[in-house]
Amino acid sequence: MATKSDPNSKLIAENRRARFDYHIESDLEAGIILQGSEVKSLRQGGANIGESYASVEGGELWLINGYIAPYGQAKTWGHEERRRRKLLVSKKELSRLWNATAREGMTIVPITMYFNDRGMVKIKLGVAKGKKLADKRETSAKRDWDREKSRLLKHSFRD
């Protein structure tokens, strides 16, 4: 019997360039502290994490430059679109992220933002190292070859 997908879980935003611009070494799931109008706006799908990043500052993890569209019905009790939002991770994860960014020169990039099965907003973060131009060309060439290969296989099955 096919399982029904959970109505609470839903993809809100995805950073599609993250895998193109960075080598993702590891990833983790973090909670995010939001205001009420932000959650309602996210339910409508108004978010963008393409230009955002995460940073460890003052013993806390922050999402910087993440965009959440204003909620129209909130009027005077709305929120700032690009405010810094605190991310929730364990102390062990926080120290690992601090070591990766401060000592190893890594970057913390958001990959996806979604509602989990309990209806809570979660953000998937990747600990990454930036790609050089040659690496990006290699990734692009591999993607083009995979696309061409699938076309050839599809075409050979038709005959």
Salt bridges, closest charged atoms under 4 A:
ASP21 OD1 - ARG17 NH2 3.06
ASP21 OD1 - LYS136 NZ 3.54
ASP27 OD2 - LYS124 NZ 3.10
GLU38 OE1 - ARG83 NH2 2.88
GLU38 OE2 - ARG85 NH2 2.95
GLU51 OE1 - ARG82 NH2 3.50
GLU57 OE1 - ARG84 NH2 2.84
GLU60 OE2 - LYS86 NZ 3.08
GLU93 OE1 - ARG96 NH2 2.98
ASP135 OD2 - HIS23 NE2 3.76
ASP144 OD1 - ARG147 NH1 3.28
ASP146 OD2 - LYS142 NZ 3.26
ASP146 OD1 - LYS149 NZ 3.81
GLU148 OE1 - ARG151 NH1 3.47
